[in-house]
Amino acid sequence: MLKVRAIMNSPMEAILAFRTCCGAAAFDQNLEIQVTNLGALPIEVPSYFDLIDDLGSYRVDTLLPYGVQRIPPGETIAFYCTMDENRWKGARQMVLYACQGKKYTIDISP
C-alpha cells in the first residue's frame, strides 16, 4: 500500500536550483511527489505517472530519479519533475503505478 502526496511548487524547487547553480542544471523541478510505503514488503515504483483531465490521460515520464525505485517498508522517497502549471490546474487526478501491478489514484485539489 502506498501513500502518495503531490506538492506543486514545492519548496524543493528553490533548494534544487541553489544546489545546481554551479553545476549541472536540474531546470525547474516544480512538482514534488512523495511516495510512502505503508506495507510490510518493499514496493517498486517506476518513474512515471498519468495525469487525468477532461480530455483524457497524459503520461508524464520525466520524473527524477529516473528508473524503477525500490521503496522499503515504512520509507518515503520523492520524485521531482517539471510540470506546466496550467496543465496541473486543469487536472482532476494523478495515477502512480507500482511494478507489482497496482495503481494509486489521487485527487488533485484546485
N, CA, C and O atoms as a printed pandas DataFrame, in Angstrom:
     atom_number atom_name residue_name chain_id  residue_number  x_coord  y_coord  z_coord
0              1         N          MET        A               1    0.839   -1.172    0.000
1              2        CA          MET        A               1    0.000    0.000    0.000
2              3         C          MET        A               1    0.888    1.242    0.000
3              4         O          MET        A               1    1.816    1.347    0.803
4              5         N          LEU        A               2    0.606    2.168   -0.890
5              6        CA          LEU        A               2    1.372    3.401   -0.987
6              7         C          LEU        A               2    0.528    4.597   -0.578
7              8         O          LEU        A               2   -0.676    4.648   -0.829
8              9         N          LYS        A               3    1.177    5.542    0.049
9             10        CA          LYS        A               3    0.584    6.855    0.301
10            11         C          LYS        A               3    1.300    7.808   -0.639
11            12         O          LYS        A               3    2.528    7.895   -0.623
12            13         N          VAL        A               4    0.531    8.532   -1.468
13            14        CA          VAL        A               4    1.112    9.426   -2.468
14            15         C          VAL        A               4    0.664   10.852   -2.170
15            16         O          VAL        A               4   -0.520   11.118   -1.959
16            17         N          ARG        A               5    1.626   11.754   -2.157
17            18        CA          ARG        A               5    1.326   13.169   -1.914
18            19         C          ARG        A               5    2.027   13.993   -2.986
19            20         O          ARG        A               5    3.246   13.907   -3.140
20            21         N          ALA        A               6    1.270   14.783   -3.720
21            22        CA          ALA        A               6    1.834   15.644   -4.760
22            23         C          ALA        A               6    1.856   17.083   -4.264
23            24         O          ALA        A               6    0.867   17.579   -3.723
24            25         N          ILE        A               7    2.994   17.750   -4.453
25            26        CA          ILE        A               7    3.158   19.123   -3.989
26            27         C          ILE        A               7    3.620   19.976   -5.168
27            28         O          ILE        A               7    4.779   19.917   -5.579
28            29         N          MET        A               8    2.697   20.765   -5.702
29            30        CA          MET        A               8    3.030   21.668   -6.796
30            31         C          MET        A               8    3.729   22.894   -6.215
31            32         O          MET        A               8    3.339   23.390   -5.158
32            33         N          ASN        A               9    4.757   23.379   -6.900
33            34        CA          ASN        A               9    5.583   24.500   -6.447
34            35         C          ASN        A               9    6.180   24.216   -5.077
35            36         O          ASN        A               9    6.151   25.049   -4.170
36            37         N          SER        A              10    6.710   23.037   -4.965
37            38        CA          SER        A              10    7.361   22.583   -3.738
38            39         C          SER        A              10    8.530   23.493   -3.383
39            40         O          SER        A              10    9.180   24.036   -4.276
40            41         N          PRO        A              11    8.807   23.667   -2.089
41            42        CA          PRO        A              11    9.991   24.454   -1.715
42            43         C          PRO        A              11   11.286   23.797   -2.187
43            44         O          PRO        A              11   12.333   24.445   -2.205
44            45         N          MET        A              12   11.228   22.522   -2.570
45            46        CA          MET        A              12   12.419   21.834   -3.080
46            47         C          MET        A              12   12.910   22.450   -4.376
47            48         O          MET        A              12   14.086   22.316   -4.714
48            49         N          GLU        A              13   12.023   23.131   -5.118
49            50        CA          GLU        A              13   12.453   23.759   -6.375
50            51         C          GLU        A              13   13.589   24.748   -6.117
51            52         O          GLU        A              13   14.587   24.750   -6.837
52            53         N          ALA        A              14   13.439   25.584   -5.094
53            54        CA          ALA        A              14   14.476   26.568   -4.771
54            55         C          ALA        A              14   15.737   25.881   -4.271
55            56         O          ALA        A              14   16.844   26.310   -4.598
56            57         N          ILE        A              15   15.589   24.823   -3.485
57            58        CA          ILE        A              15   16.747   24.103   -2.957
58            59         C          ILE        A              15   17.523   23.441   -4.093
59            60         O          ILE        A              15   18.749   23.526   -4.147
60            61         N          LEU        A              16   16.800   22.781   -5.000
61            62        CA          LEU        A              16   17.472   22.146   -6.131
62            63         C          LEU        A              16   18.157   23.179   -7.017
63            64         O          LEU        A              16   19.259   22.937   -7.509
64            65         N          ALA        A              17   17.523   24.317   -7.225
65            66        CA          ALA        A              17   18.117   25.370   -8.043
66            67         C          ALA        A              17   19.399   25.879   -7.399
67            68         O          ALA        A              17   20.391   26.114   -8.089
68            69         N          PHE        A              18   19.384   26.052   -6.077
69            70        CA          PHE        A              18   20.574   26.515   -5.373
70            71         C          PHE        A              18   21.703   25.494   -5.459
71            72         O          PHE        A              18   22.853   25.852   -5.711
72            73         N          ARG        A              19   21.372   24.232   -5.250
73            74        CA          ARG        A              19   22.398   23.181   -5.229
74            75         C          ARG        A              19   23.019   22.973   -6.602
75            76         O          ARG        A              19   24.149   22.494   -6.699
76            77         N          THR        A              20   22.306   23.320   -7.659
77            78        CA          THR        A              20   22.839   23.092   -9.004
78            79         C          THR        A              20   23.313   24.380   -9.672
79            80         O          THR        A              20   23.609   24.379  -10.867
80            81         N          CYS        A              21   23.390   25.480   -8.920
81            82        CA          CYS        A              21   23.750   26.757   -9.539
82            83         C          CYS        A              21   25.153   26.735  -10.152
83            84         O          CYS        A              21   25.414   27.454  -11.117
84            85         N          CYS        A              22   26.035   25.937   -9.618
85            86        CA          CYS        A              22   27.407   25.898  -10.122
86            87         C          CYS        A              22   27.728   24.616  -10.882
87            88         O          CYS        A              22   28.871   24.400  -11.284
88            89         N          GLY        A              23   26.737   23.778  -11.078
89            90        CA          GLY        A              23   26.980   22.507  -11.752
90            91         C          GLY        A              23   25.902   22.239  -12.775
91            92         O          GLY        A              23   25.390   23.162  -13.408
92            93         N          ALA        A              24   25.558   20.971  -12.938
93            94        CA          ALA        A              24   24.523   20.579  -13.895
94            95         C          ALA        A              24   23.171   21.136  -13.454
95            96         O          ALA        A              24   22.817   21.073  -12.277
96            97         N          ALA        A              25   22.435   21.671  -14.390
97            98        CA          ALA        A              25   21.136   22.266  -14.067
98            99         C          ALA        A              25   20.063   21.197  -13.911
99           100         O          ALA        A              25   20.013   20.231  -14.672
100          101         N          ALA        A              26   19.208   21.386  -12.915
101          102        CA          ALA        A              26   18.067   20.496  -12.719
102          103         C          ALA        A              26   16.814   21.134  -13.298
103          104         O          ALA        A              26   15.723   20.572  -13.197
104          105         N          PHE        A              27   16.968   22.318  -13.909
105          106        CA          PHE        A              27   15.874   23.065  -14.501
106          107         C          PHE        A              27   14.824   23.380  -13.433
107          108         O          PHE        A              27   15.171   23.526  -12.261
108          109         N          ASP        A              28   13.586   23.485  -13.803
109          110        CA          ASP        A              28   12.538   23.875  -12.858
110          111         C          ASP        A              28   11.775   22.650  -12.391
111          112         O          ASP        A              28   10.744   22.300  -12.965
112          113         N          GLN        A              29   12.265   22.013  -11.375
113          114        CA          GLN        A              29   11.611   20.830  -10.818
114          115         C          GLN        A              29   10.552   21.309   -9.842
115          116         O          GLN        A              29   10.758   21.270   -8.629
116          117         N          ASN        A              30    9.407   21.766  -10.371
117          118        CA          ASN        A              30    8.403   22.420   -9.543
118          119         C          ASN        A              30    7.323   21.494   -9.002
119          120         O          ASN        A              30    6.440   21.951   -8.277
120          121         N          LEU        A              31    7.366   20.211   -9.331
121          122        CA          LEU        A              31    6.409   19.251   -8.781
122          123         C          LEU        A              31    7.183   18.189   -8.006
123          124         O          LEU        A              31    8.077   17.532   -8.538
124          125         N          GLU        A              32    6.818   18.043   -6.742
125          126        CA          GLU        A              32    7.407   17.015   -5.885
126          127         C          GLU        A              32    6.327   15.986   -5.580
127          128         O          GLU        A              32    5.205   16.339   -5.218
128          129         N          ILE        A              33    6.673   14.712   -5.729
129          130        CA          ILE        A              33    5.732   13.623   -5.428
130          131         C          ILE        A              33    6.375   12.764   -4.353
131          132         O          ILE        A              33    7.383   12.102   -4.595
132          133         N          GLN        A              34    5.785   12.778   -3.161
133          134        CA          GLN        A              34    6.283   11.975   -2.046
134          135         C          GLN        A              34    5.512   10.662   -2.027
135          136         O          GLN        A              34    4.281   10.653   -2.039
136          137         N          VAL        A              35    6.242    9.561   -1.995
137          138        CA          VAL        A              35    5.635    8.228   -2.031
138          139         C          VAL        A              35    6.117    7.456   -0.810
139          140         O          VAL        A              35    7.315    7.234   -0.630
140          141         N          THR        A              36    5.162    7.051    0.027
141          142        CA          THR        A              36    5.476    6.321    1.254
142          143         C          THR        A              36    4.932    4.907    1.157
143          144         O          THR        A              36    3.777    4.706    0.783
144          145         N          ASN        A              37    5.754    3.935    1.491
145          146        CA          ASN        A              37    5.345    2.532    1.506
146          147         C          ASN        A              37    4.756    2.218    2.881
147          148         O          ASN        A              37    5.483    2.157    3.873
148          149         N          LEU        A              38    3.449    2.021    2.936
149          150        CA          LEU        A              38    2.761    1.706    4.188
150          151         C          LEU        A              38    2.659    0.206    4.433
151          152         O          LEU        A              38    2.163   -0.219    5.477
152          153         N          GLY        A              39    3.122   -0.592    3.488
153          154        CA          GLY        A              39    3.010   -2.049    3.582
154          155         C          GLY        A              39    4.173   -2.689    4.314
155          156         O          GLY        A              39    5.071   -2.012    4.814
156          157         N          ALA        A              40    4.130   -4.020    4.362
157          158        CA          ALA        A              40    5.156   -4.802    5.062
158          159         C          ALA        A              40    6.258   -5.297    4.128
159          160         O          ALA        A              40    7.277   -5.808    4.594
160          161         N          LEU        A              41    6.069   -5.153    2.819
161          162        CA          LEU        A              41    7.054   -5.617    1.836
162          163         C          LEU        A              41    7.538   -4.445    0.984
163          164         O          LEU        A              41    6.815   -3.461    0.823
164          165         N          PRO        A              42    8.754   -4.537    0.438
165          166        CA          PRO        A              42    9.229   -3.486   -0.471
166          167         C          PRO        A              42    8.319   -3.381   -1.707
167          168         O          PRO        A              42    7.737   -4.368   -2.157
168          169         N          ILE        A              43    8.219   -2.170   -2.233
169          170        CA          ILE        A              43    7.423   -1.919   -3.440
170          171         C          ILE        A              43    8.322   -1.191   -4.433
171          172         O          ILE        A              43    9.082   -0.295   -4.063
172          173         N          GLU        A              44    8.222   -1.590   -5.699
173          174        CA          GLU        A              44    8.974   -0.923   -6.759
174          175         C          GLU        A              44    8.041   -0.014   -7.546
175          176         O          GLU        A              44    6.951   -0.418   -7.951
176          177         N          VAL        A              45    8.493    1.225   -7.756
177          178        CA          VAL        A              45    7.687    2.242   -8.431
178          179         C          VAL        A              45    8.488    2.794   -9.609
179          180         O          VAL        A              45    9.599    3.289   -9.421
180          181         N          PRO        A              46    7.935    2.714  -10.824
181          182        CA          PRO        A              46    8.620    3.294  -11.980
182          183         C          PRO        A              46    8.484    4.821  -11.986
183          184         O          PRO        A              46    7.605    5.377  -11.328
184          185         N          SER        A              47    9.348    5.476  -12.722
185          186        CA          SER        A              47    9.415    6.938  -12.710
186          187         C          SER        A              47    8.491    7.574  -13.754
187          188         O          SER        A              47    8.941    8.316  -14.627
188          189         N          TYR        A              48    7.221    7.276  -13.651
189          190        CA          TYR        A              48    6.222    7.944  -14.489
190          191         C          TYR        A              48    4.878    7.915  -13.780
191          192         O          TYR        A              48    4.658    7.138  -12.851
192          193         N          PHE        A              49    3.975    8.794  -14.248
193          194        CA          PHE        A              49    2.597    8.798  -13.760
194          195         C          PHE        A              49    1.706    9.330  -14.869
195          196         O          PHE        A              49    2.185    9.898  -15.851
196          197         N          ASP        A              50    0.409    9.139  -14.700
197          198        CA          ASP        A              50   -0.576    9.681  -15.640
198          199         C          ASP        A              50   -1.338   10.803  -14.964
199          200         O          ASP        A              50   -1.711   10.702  -13.796
200          201         N          LEU        A              51   -1.563   11.863  -15.704
201          202        CA          LEU        A              51   -2.361   12.989  -15.256
202          203         C          LEU        A              51   -3.686   12.917  -16.010
203          204         O          LEU        A              51   -3.699   12.849  -17.239
204          205         N          ILE        A              52   -4.786   12.932  -15.285
205          206        CA          ILE        A              52   -6.109   12.793  -15.893
206          207         C          ILE        A              52   -6.811   14.148  -15.870
207          208         O          ILE        A              52   -6.937   14.782  -14.822
208          209         N          ASP        A              53   -7.267   14.578  -17.051
209          210        CA          ASP        A              53   -8.059   15.805  -17.132
210          211         C          ASP        A              53   -9.305   15.532  -17.964
211          212         O          ASP        A              53   -9.586   14.381  -18.294
212          213         N          ASP        A              54  -10.044   16.563  -18.301
213          214        CA          ASP        A              54  -11.300   16.384  -19.049
214          215         C          ASP        A              54  -11.083   15.832  -20.450
215          216         O          ASP        A              54  -12.014   15.288  -21.045
216          217         N          LEU        A              55   -9.874   15.959  -20.988
217          218        CA          LEU        A              55   -9.589   15.477  -22.334
218          219         C          LEU        A              55   -9.041   14.052  -22.354
219          220         O          LEU        A              55   -8.908   13.450  -23.420
220          221         N          GLY        A              56   -8.725   13.514  -21.179
221          222        CA          GLY        A              56   -8.198   12.154  -21.137
222          223         C          GLY        A              56   -6.995   12.037  -20.225
223          224         O          GLY        A              56   -6.935   12.648  -19.158
224          225         N          SER        A              57   -6.031   11.234  -20.673
225          226        CA          SER        A              57   -4.866   10.912  -19.864
226          227         C          SER        A              57   -3.599   11.417  -20.537
227          228         O          SER        A              57   -3.457   11.324  -21.756
228          229         N          TYR        A              58   -2.677   11.955  -19.738
229          230        CA          TYR        A              58   -1.407   12.471  -20.224
230          231         C          TYR        A              58   -0.295   11.803  -19.422
231          232         O          TYR        A              58   -0.250   11.953  -18.201
232          233         N          ARG        A              59    0.595   11.075  -20.072
233          234        CA          ARG        A              59    1.688   10.374  -19.405
234          235         C          ARG        A              59    2.850   11.333  -19.159
235          236         O          ARG        A              59    3.319   12.002  -20.080
236          237         N          VAL        A              60    3.305   11.393  -17.918
237          238        CA          VAL        A              60    4.480   12.170  -17.538
238          239         C          VAL        A              60    5.571   11.163  -17.215
239          240         O          VAL        A              60    5.487   10.446  -16.218
240          241         N          ASP        A              61    6.594   11.108  -18.056
241          242        CA          ASP        A              61    7.646   10.108  -17.870
242          243         C          ASP        A              61    9.021   10.755  -17.680
243          244         O          ASP        A              61   10.052   10.193  -18.049
244          245         N          THR        A              62    9.001   11.950  -17.094
245          246        CA          THR        A              62   10.239   12.694  -16.886
246          247         C          THR        A              62   10.585   12.846  -15.408
247          248         O          THR        A              62   11.254   13.804  -15.020
248          249         N          LEU        A              63   10.136   11.913  -14.591
249          250        CA          LEU        A              63   10.405   12.001  -13.154
250          251         C          LEU        A              63   11.872   11.723  -12.840
251          252         O          LEU        A              63   12.511   10.877  -13.465
252          253         N          LEU        A              64   12.378   12.446  -11.870
253          254        CA          LEU        A              64   13.712   12.215  -11.325
254          255         C          LEU        A              64   13.553   11.746   -9.886
255          256         O          LEU        A              64   12.743   12.334   -9.169
256          257         N          PRO        A              65   14.246   10.759   -9.426
257          258        CA          PRO        A              65   15.226    9.989  -10.170
258          259         C          PRO        A              65   14.557    9.085  -11.195
259          260         O          PRO        A              65   13.433    8.620  -11.007
260          261         N          TYR        A              66   15.275    8.852  -12.278
261          262        CA          TYR        A              66   14.763    8.057  -13.378
262          263         C          TYR        A              66   14.897    6.568  -13.071
263          264         O          TYR        A              66   15.808    6.144  -12.360
264          265         N          GLY        A              67   13.978    5.791  -13.617
265          266        CA          GLY        A              67   14.033    4.338  -13.470
266          267         C          GLY        A              67   13.126    3.844  -12.359
267          268         O          GLY        A              67   12.362    4.605  -11.766
268          269         N          VAL        A              68   13.230    2.565  -12.097
269          270        CA          VAL        A              68   12.408    1.935  -11.056
270          271         C          VAL        A              68   13.063    2.184   -9.701
271          272         O          VAL        A              68   14.251    1.923   -9.514
272          273         N          GLN        A              69   12.271    2.692   -8.760
273          274        CA          GLN        A              69   12.756    2.958   -7.413
274          275         C          GLN        A              69   12.152    1.947   -6.440
275          276         O          GLN        A              69   10.940    1.731   -6.428
276          277         N          ARG        A              70   12.997    1.339   -5.639
277          278        CA          ARG        A              70   12.557    0.352   -4.644
278          279         C          ARG        A              70   12.349    1.072   -3.314
279          280         O          ARG        A              70   13.256    1.727   -2.800
280          281         N          ILE        A              71   11.134    0.940   -2.763
281          282        CA          ILE        A              71   10.799    1.613   -1.507
282          283         C          ILE        A              71   10.613    0.568   -0.411
283          284         O          ILE        A              71    9.657   -0.206   -0.455
284          285         N          PRO        A              72   11.510    0.534    0.569
285          286        CA          PRO        A              72   11.355   -0.415    1.676
286          287         C          PRO        A              72   10.130   -0.063    2.540
287          288         O          PRO        A              72    9.646    1.068    2.497
288          289         N          PRO        A              73    9.641   -1.018    3.309
289          290        CA          PRO        A              73    8.501   -0.742    4.203
290          291         C          PRO        A              73    8.794    0.431    5.137
291          292         O          PRO        A              73    9.874    0.524    5.721
292          293         N          GLY        A              74    7.810    1.323    5.266
293          294        CA          GLY        A              74    7.935    2.464    6.165
294          295         C          GLY        A              74    8.764    3.614    5.637
295          296         O          GLY        A              74    8.890    4.634    6.314
296          297         N          GLU        A              75    9.335    3.486    4.447
297          298        CA          GLU        A              75   10.201    4.528    3.891
298          299         C          GLU        A              75    9.425    5.426    2.930
299          300         O          GLU        A              75    8.399    5.033    2.375
300          301         N          THR        A              76    9.938    6.631    2.750
301          302        CA          THR        A              76    9.385    7.603    1.808
302          303         C          THR        A              76   10.478    8.002    0.831
303          304         O          THR        A              76   11.619    8.239    1.227
304          305         N          ILE        A              77   10.127    8.075   -0.445
305          306        CA          ILE        A              77   11.026    8.635   -1.452
306          307         C          ILE        A              77   10.302    9.792   -2.124
307          308         O          ILE        A              77    9.083    9.919   -2.016
308          309         N          ALA        A              78   11.049   10.622   -2.807
309          310        CA          ALA        A              78   10.453   11.744   -3.522
310          311         C          ALA        A              78   10.892   11.701   -4.973
311          312         O          ALA        A              78   12.054   11.441   -5.284
312          313         N          PHE        A              79    9.936   11.960   -5.854
313          314        CA          PHE        A              79   10.205   12.152   -7.271
314          315         C          PHE        A              79   10.022   13.639   -7.553
315          316         O          PHE        A              79    9.286   14.330   -6.849
316          317         N          TYR        A              80   10.704   14.122   -8.595
317          318        CA          TYR        A              80   10.597   15.519   -8.993
318          319         C          TYR        A              80   10.452   15.597  -10.506
319          320         O          TYR        A              80   10.984   14.763  -11.239
320          321         N          CYS        A              81    9.720   16.618  -10.961
321          322        CA          CYS        A              81    9.632   16.859  -12.402
322          323         C          CYS        A              81    9.206   18.294  -12.655
323          324         O          CYS        A              81    8.769   19.009  -11.754
324          325         N          THR        A              82    9.347   18.688  -13.905
325          326        CA          THR        A              82    8.839   19.980  -14.347
326          327         C          THR        A              82    7.404   19.780  -14.799
327          328         O          THR        A              82    7.119   18.905  -15.616
328          329         N          MET        A              83    6.499   20.597  -14.265
329          330        CA          MET        A              83    5.086   20.470  -14.611
330          331         C          MET        A              83    4.551   21.836  -15.015
331          332         O          MET        A              83    4.736   22.823  -14.303
332          333         N          ASP        A              84    3.889   21.884  -16.162
333          334        CA          ASP        A              84    3.218   23.094  -16.600
334          335         C          ASP        A              84    2.075   23.384  -15.628
335          336         O          ASP        A              84    1.210   22.535  -15.409
336          337         N          GLU        A              85    2.076   24.578  -15.050
337          338        CA          GLU        A              85    1.077   24.903  -14.031
338          339         C          GLU        A              85   -0.350   24.876  -14.578
339          340         O          GLU        A              85   -1.273   24.486  -13.863
340          341         N          ASN        A              86   -0.544   25.281  -15.825
341          342        CA          ASN        A              86   -1.892   25.256  -16.409
342          343         C          ASN        A              86   -2.386   23.822  -16.600
343          344         O          ASN        A              86   -3.561   23.532  -16.377
344          345         N          ARG        A              87   -1.489   22.930  -17.010
345          346        CA          ARG        A              87   -1.869   21.524  -17.145
346          347         C          ARG        A              87   -2.239   20.960  -15.780
347          348         O          ARG        A              87   -3.226   20.235  -15.652
348          349         N          TRP        A              88   -1.451   21.289  -14.758
349          350        CA          TRP        A              88   -1.712   20.800  -13.404
350          351         C          TRP        A              88   -3.058   21.319  -12.882
351          352         O          TRP        A              88   -3.833   20.569  -12.289
352          353         N          LYS        A              89   -3.324   22.608  -13.110
353          354        CA          LYS        A              89   -4.580   23.206  -12.645
354          355         C          LYS        A              89   -5.789   22.570  -13.321
355          356         O          LYS        A              89   -6.860   22.488  -12.719
356          357         N          GLY        A              90   -5.631   22.117  -14.566
357          358        CA          GLY        A              90   -6.738   21.508  -15.294
358          359         C          GLY        A              90   -6.941   20.034  -14.995
359          360         O          GLY        A              90   -7.939   19.444  -15.410
360          361         N          ALA        A              91   -6.004   19.440  -14.281
361          362        CA          ALA        A              91   -6.080   18.003  -13.997
362          363         C          ALA        A              91   -7.014   17.714  -12.831
363          364         O          ALA        A              91   -7.173   18.526  -11.920
364          365         N          ARG        A              92   -7.629   16.534  -12.883
365          366        CA          ARG        A              92   -8.513   16.084  -11.807
366          367         C          ARG        A              92   -7.848   15.028  -10.936
367          368         O          ARG        A              92   -8.063   14.980   -9.725
368          369         N          GLN        A              93   -7.038   14.180  -11.566
369          370        CA          GLN        A              93   -6.419   13.076  -10.841
370          371         C          GLN        A              93   -5.015   12.805  -11.361
371          372         O          GLN        A              93   -4.641   13.187  -12.470
372          373         N          MET        A              94   -4.259   12.131  -10.509
373          374        CA          MET        A              94   -2.933   11.665  -10.847
374          375         C          MET        A              94   -2.896   10.176  -10.534
375          376         O          MET        A              94   -3.373    9.753   -9.481
376          377         N          VAL        A              95   -2.333    9.375  -11.440
377          378        CA          VAL        A              95   -2.252    7.934  -11.242
378          379         C          VAL        A              95   -0.787    7.529  -11.239
379          380         O          VAL        A              95   -0.069    7.727  -12.220
380          381         N          LEU        A              96   -0.353    6.955  -10.109
381          382        CA          LEU        A              96    1.007    6.445   -9.968
382          383         C          LEU        A              96    0.926    4.928   -9.975
383          384         O          LEU        A              96   -0.045    4.354   -9.482
384          385         N          TYR        A              97    1.925    4.285  -10.524
385          386        CA          TYR        A              97    1.895    2.835  -10.702
386          387         C          TYR        A              97    2.979    2.162   -9.869
387          388         O          TYR        A              97    4.013    2.759   -9.570
388          389         N          ALA        A              98    2.727    0.924   -9.503
389          390        CA          ALA        A              98    3.730    0.082   -8.851
390          391         C          ALA        A              98    4.004   -1.088   -9.777
391          392         O          ALA        A              98    3.110   -1.546  -10.487
392          393         N          CYS        A              99    5.239   -1.571   -9.772
393          394        CA          CYS        A              99    5.620   -2.679  -10.651
394          395         C          CYS        A              99    4.852   -3.956  -10.327
395          396         O          CYS        A              99    4.772   -4.858  -11.160
396          397         N          GLN        A             100    4.303   -4.037   -9.155
397          398        CA          GLN        A             100    3.563   -5.220   -8.754
398          399         C          GLN        A             100    2.151   -5.240   -9.354
399          400         O          GLN        A             100    1.343   -6.094   -8.988
400          401         N          GLY        A             101    1.842   -4.313  -10.269
401          402        CA          GLY        A             101    0.571   -4.316  -10.978
402          403         C          GLY        A             101   -0.507   -3.452  -10.355
403          404         O          GLY        A             101   -1.638   -3.449  -10.839
404          405         N          LYS        A             102   -0.197   -2.729   -9.309
405          406        CA          LYS        A             102   -1.204   -1.872   -8.686
406          407         C          LYS        A             102   -1.053   -0.447   -9.187
407          408         O          LYS        A             102    0.023   -0.024   -9.609
408          409         N          LYS        A             103   -2.162    0.283   -9.130
409          410        CA          LYS        A             103   -2.112    1.701   -9.441
410          411         C          LYS        A             103   -2.746    2.465   -8.286
411          412         O          LYS        A             103   -3.648    1.974   -7.608
412          413         N          TYR        A             104   -2.252    3.672   -8.084
413          414        CA          TYR        A             104   -2.679    4.501   -6.973
414          415         C          TYR        A             104   -3.148    5.840   -7.541
415          416         O          TYR        A             104   -2.367    6.592   -8.125
416          417         N          THR        A             105   -4.431    6.119   -7.360
417          418        CA          THR        A             105   -5.039    7.317   -7.906
418          419         C          THR        A             105   -5.280    8.317   -6.772
419          420         O          THR        A             105   -5.869    7.988   -5.742
420          421         N          ILE        A             106   -4.812    9.534   -6.991
421          422        CA          ILE        A             106   -5.090   10.587   -6.015
422          423         C          ILE        A             106   -5.823   11.718   -6.713
423          424         O          ILE        A             106   -5.568   12.017   -7.879
424          425         N          ASP        A             107   -6.729   12.337   -5.988
425          426        CA          ASP        A             107   -7.439   13.501   -6.494
426          427         C          ASP        A             107   -6.549   14.731   -6.329
427          428         O          ASP        A             107   -5.822   14.869   -5.345
428          429         N          ILE        A             108   -6.626   15.606   -7.305
429          430        CA          ILE        A             108   -5.841   16.832   -7.268
430          431         C          ILE        A             108   -6.769   17.969   -6.875
431          432         O          ILE        A             108   -7.781   18.223   -7.527
432          433         N          SER        A             109   -6.406   18.639   -5.808
433          434        CA          SER        A             109   -7.225   19.764   -5.320
434          435         C          SER        A             109   -6.834   21.027   -6.051
435          436         O          SER        A             109   -5.657   21.256   -6.329
436          437         N          PRO        A             110   -7.832   21.858   -6.366
437          438        CA          PRO        A             110   -7.510   23.126   -7.032
438          439         C          PRO        A             110   -6.816   24.089   -6.088
439          440         O          PRO        A             110   -6.475   25.203   -6.485
